[in-house]
Structures are given as C-alpha cells and as structure tokens.
Amino acid sequence: MNDYDMARENFVNMGEMMMRLIYQMNVGWQEFLGYYTGLNEARKQFDEKFQEQRGIGEETDDPFNSDEEEEKR
C-alpha cells in the first residue's frame, strides 16, 4: 500500500506541474499576442494618418485633362 501511495502522490505532483507549465505558457502567449496586436494597431493608425496627409489612394483630377477616347487610341 505504501508503494501505491507514493506512486499516486508522484502522479498527482506531475499532473500539477504539467498544469502549471501549460498555464504559464498560455499566459506568456497571451502577453505576446497582446504586445504584437498593440504594435500592429499602432502601425495601422500611423499608416492611415500618413496616407490621409499625403492624399495617397484618393482620386485626383487628371492634370492633362485627357479623355477616355484619347486613351483608347
């Protein structure tokens, strides 16, 4: 009976250690994702602001006043 108790205690201890390891890995992964998600959002905001200031992606008037028919020729 003594061997059974020692084996059971060892098995329970190993299970607790595995659960703690999995928990620590999940916490670390959540911190990693939170950090890089924040960086990505900050970069997107900077890109949008940059594009808005420079007028990138907006339609502008044609400086040469060319018509579609002239472009087809």
N, C-alpha and C positions, 0 to 999 in steps of 0.2 A: 504494500500500500504506500510505503514511503516513496518508492520509485515513481509511482503514478502521480503523487502529489508534486514531486519535483518536476516531472515532465510537464504536468499541467501548468505549473507556475511558470516554467520556461516558455511554454507555448503562449501563455497569456502575455508575458513580458514581450515576446517577439511581435505579437499582434499589436500591442500598444506602441511599440517602436515603429512599426510599419505605418500605423495610422498617423503618428506624429510626423513621420517623414513625408507622407502624402499631403498632410495638411500644410507643412512648411513649403513644399513645392507649389501647392496651389496658391498660397499667399504670395510667394515670390513671383509666380506667373501673373497674378492679378496686378501686382505692383509694376511689373514690366510692361504689361499691356496698357495700364493707366498712364504710365510715363510716355510711351510712344504714341498713344492716342492723343494725348495733350499736345505733343510736338506736331503731329500731323494736322490737328485742327488749327494750331497757331500758324503753320506754314500755309494752309489753305486760306486763312484770313489775310495773310500777307500777300499771297498771290492775287487774291481778288482785289485787294486795295491797290496793288501795283497795276493790275490790268485796268482798273477803273481810272486811275490817274493818267495812264498813258493812252487810254482810249483803245486798248487792244481788244479786238473782237467785235468792235462796233462798226456798223456800216457808215461809210462816209461818202460824200459827193465825189463823183468822178472828176478829177482835175482837168481831163482832156475833153469832157463833155461828149464822149463817144456814144454812138447809138448801137443798139444790138445788131441792126442790119449791117453796119460797117464792120462789126467784129466778125460777122459770118463770112464776109468776102475774103 
